[in-house]
Amino acid sequence: MFRSLRTGEVIDKRWLRFSFPTFWHYDVLRGLDYLRNAGFEPDSRVGAAIAVVMDRRHQNGRWPLNLLHPEHIPLEMETSVGRASRWNTLRALRVLRWYSNSPW
């Protein structure tokens, strides 16, 4: 979901930084949330991406807003970069529940 098949390196380091709203931008959390919402059953191929999500969790149990995109947002949906994000936390918890409830 985020590594090169040829080299195994992370394709774009920005994909490891979670944003909200994502607009048209991609990150690992968005990719996993898409698979969850589309009804795919998780398997071993999403394991590395799940590990990224788990590693990004702060000690307070929430996920931060890591990145703000330059698109104009007519209303403020998040506090600021580096602070706990209710939207990223919601998406991360849904993804982790989806992964843990799978038969994999």
VEXSE-509594 format. One record per residue (C-alpha): x, y, z; residue number from 0; residue in three letters. Coordinates in Angstrom, 1 decimal, decimal comma. Last residue first. Layout:
<pts>
<X->X; Y->Y; Z->Z; nr->NUM; rest->Ala>
...
</pts>
This chain:
<pts>
<X->-6,9; Y->-13,5; Z->9,1; nr->103; rest->Trp>
<X->-10,5; Y->-14,2; Z->10,2; nr->102; rest->Pro>
<X->-11,1; Y->-10,4; Z->10,3; nr->101; rest->Ser>
<X->-12,3; Y->-8,7; Z->13,4; nr->100; rest->Asn>
<X->-8,9; Y->-7,3; Z->14,3; nr->99; rest->Ser>
<X->-8,5; Y->-5,7; Z->10,9; nr->98; rest->Tyr>
<X->-11,9; Y->-4,0; Z->10,8; nr->97; rest->Trp>
<X->-11,5; Y->-2,9; Z->14,4; nr->96; rest->Arg>
<X->-8,1; Y->-1,4; Z->13,5; nr->95; rest->Leu>
<X->-9,6; Y->0,4; Z->10,5; nr->94; rest->Val>
<X->-12,5; Y->1,8; Z->12,5; nr->93; rest->Arg>
<X->-10,1; Y->3,0; Z->15,3; nr->92; rest->Leu>
<X->-7,9; Y->4,7; Z->12,8; nr->91; rest->Ala>
<X->-10,8; Y->6,5; Z->11,1; nr->90; rest->Arg>
<X->-12,1; Y->7,8; Z->14,4; nr->89; rest->Leu>
<X->-8,7; Y->8,8; Z->15,6; nr->88; rest->Thr>
<X->-8,0; Y->10,6; Z->12,3; nr->87; rest->Asn>
<X->-11,2; Y->12,5; Z->12,7; nr->86; rest->Trp>
<X->-10,8; Y->13,4; Z->16,3; nr->85; rest->Arg>
<X->-7,3; Y->14,6; Z->15,7; nr->84; rest->Ser>
<X->-5,0; Y->15,0; Z->18,6; nr->83; rest->Ala>
<X->-2,5; Y->17,9; Z->18,1; nr->82; rest->Arg>
<X->0,6; Y->17,8; Z->15,9; nr->81; rest->Gly>
<X->-0,9; Y->20,0; Z->13,2; nr->80; rest->Val>
<X->-3,8; Y->22,2; Z->14,5; nr->79; rest->Ser>
<X->-7,4; Y->22,1; Z->15,7; nr->78; rest->Thr>
<X->-9,4; Y->20,2; Z->13,1; nr->77; rest->Glu>
<X->-12,6; Y->20,7; Z->11,1; nr->76; rest->Met>
<X->-12,4; Y->24,5; Z->10,7; nr->75; rest->Glu>
<X->-15,0; Y->25,6; Z->8,2; nr->74; rest->Leu>
<X->-14,7; Y->26,7; Z->4,5; nr->73; rest->Pro>
<X->-11,6; Y->24,6; Z->4,0; nr->72; rest->Ile>
<X->-9,3; Y->25,9; Z->1,3; nr->71; rest->His>
<X->-6,9; Y->23,4; Z->-0,2; nr->70; rest->Glu>
<X->-3,3; Y->23,8; Z->1,0; nr->69; rest->Pro>
<X->-3,2; Y->20,4; Z->2,8; nr->68; rest->His>
<X->-2,7; Y->20,1; Z->6,5; nr->67; rest->Leu>
<X->-0,4; Y->17,3; Z->7,8; nr->66; rest->Leu>
<X->0,2; Y->15,3; Z->10,9; nr->65; rest->Asn>
<X->-3,2; Y->15,5; Z->12,7; nr->64; rest->Leu>
<X->-2,6; Y->13,3; Z->15,6; nr->63; rest->Pro>
<X->-3,9; Y->9,9; Z->16,5; nr->62; rest->Trp>
<X->-5,4; Y->9,3; Z->19,9; nr->61; rest->Arg>
<X->-4,6; Y->6,9; Z->22,7; nr->60; rest->Gly>
<X->-3,0; Y->9,5; Z->25,0; nr->59; rest->Asn>
<X->0,4; Y->7,9; Z->24,3; nr->58; rest->Gln>
<X->0,1; Y->8,9; Z->20,7; nr->57; rest->His>
<X->-0,8; Y->6,5; Z->17,9; nr->56; rest->Arg>
<X->1,4; Y->6,7; Z->14,8; nr->55; rest->Arg>
<X->2,9; Y->3,2; Z->15,5; nr->54; rest->Asp>
<X->-0,5; Y->1,5; Z->15,3; nr->53; rest->Met>
<X->-1,3; Y->3,1; Z->11,9; nr->52; rest->Val>
<X->2,1; Y->2,2; Z->10,6; nr->51; rest->Val>
<X->1,7; Y->-1,4; Z->11,8; nr->50; rest->Ala>
<X->-1,7; Y->-1,6; Z->10,0; nr->49; rest->Ile>
<X->0,1; Y->-0,6; Z->6,8; nr->48; rest->Ala>
<X->2,7; Y->-3,4; Z->7,3; nr->47; rest->Ala>
<X->-0,1; Y->-5,9; Z->7,9; nr->46; rest->Gly>
<X->-2,2; Y->-4,9; Z->4,8; nr->45; rest->Val>
<X->-0,8; Y->-7,7; Z->2,6; nr->44; rest->Arg>
<X->-1,3; Y->-10,3; Z->5,3; nr->43; rest->Ser>
<X->-5,1; Y->-10,2; Z->4,8; nr->42; rest->Asp>
<X->-8,0; Y->-7,8; Z->5,3; nr->41; rest->Pro>
<X->-11,4; Y->-8,7; Z->3,9; nr->40; rest->Glu>
<X->-12,6; Y->-6,1; Z->1,5; nr->39; rest->Phe>
<X->-15,9; Y->-4,4; Z->2,2; nr->38; rest->Gly>
<X->-15,4; Y->-1,2; Z->0,3; nr->37; rest->Ala>
<X->-15,4; Y->0,8; Z->3,5; nr->36; rest->Asn>
<X->-12,6; Y->-1,3; Z->5,0; nr->35; rest->Arg>
<X->-10,5; Y->-1,0; Z->1,8; nr->34; rest->Leu>
<X->-11,1; Y->2,8; Z->1,7; nr->33; rest->Tyr>
<X->-10,2; Y->3,1; Z->5,4; nr->32; rest->Asp>
<X->-6,9; Y->1,3; Z->4,7; nr->31; rest->Leu>
<X->-6,0; Y->3,6; Z->1,8; nr->30; rest->Gly>
<X->-7,0; Y->6,7; Z->3,9; nr->29; rest->Arg>
<X->-4,8; Y->5,5; Z->6,8; nr->28; rest->Leu>
<X->-1,9; Y->4,9; Z->4,5; nr->27; rest->Val>
<X->-2,0; Y->8,4; Z->3,0; nr->26; rest->Asp>
<X->-3,4; Y->9,7; Z->-0,3; nr->25; rest->Tyr>
<X->-4,3; Y->13,2; Z->-1,3; nr->24; rest->His>
<X->-7,5; Y->14,0; Z->-3,3; nr->23; rest->Trp>
<X->-9,2; Y->15,8; Z->-0,3; nr->22; rest->Phe>
<X->-7,7; Y->14,3; Z->2,8; nr->21; rest->Thr>
<X->-9,7; Y->16,2; Z->5,3; nr->20; rest->Pro>
<X->-8,0; Y->15,4; Z->7,4; nr->19; rest->Phe>
<X->-4,4; Y->14,4; Z->7,3; nr->18; rest->Ser>
<X->-2,2; Y->11,4; Z->8,3; nr->17; rest->Phe>
<X->1,5; Y->11,4; Z->7,7; nr->16; rest->Arg>
<X->2,9; Y->8,1; Z->6,4; nr->15; rest->Leu>
<X->1,9; Y->8,8; Z->2,8; nr->14; rest->Trp>
<X->4,0; Y->11,9; Z->3,0; nr->13; rest->Arg>
<X->7,1; Y->9,6; Z->3,0; nr->12; rest->Lys>
<X->6,4; Y->8,8; Z->-0,6; nr->11; rest->Asp>
<X->7,3; Y->5,4; Z->-2,1; nr->10; rest->Ile>
<X->8,5; Y->3,8; Z->1,1; nr->9; rest->Val>
<X->11,3; Y->1,4; Z->0,1; nr->8; rest->Glu>
<X->10,6; Y->-2,3; Z->-0,7; nr->7; rest->Gly>
<X->12,9; Y->-2,0; Z->-3,8; nr->6; rest->Thr>
<X->10,9; Y->-3,5; Z->-6,7; nr->5; rest->Arg>
<X->7,4; Y->-3,7; Z->-5,1; nr->4; rest->Leu>
<X->7,8; Y->-0,1; Z->-3,9; nr->3; rest->Ser>
<X->6,2; Y->0,4; Z->-0,5; nr->2; rest->Arg>
<X->3,0; Y->2,3; Z->0,4; nr->1; rest->Phe>
<X->0,0; Y->0,0; Z->0,0; nr->0; rest->Met>
</pts>
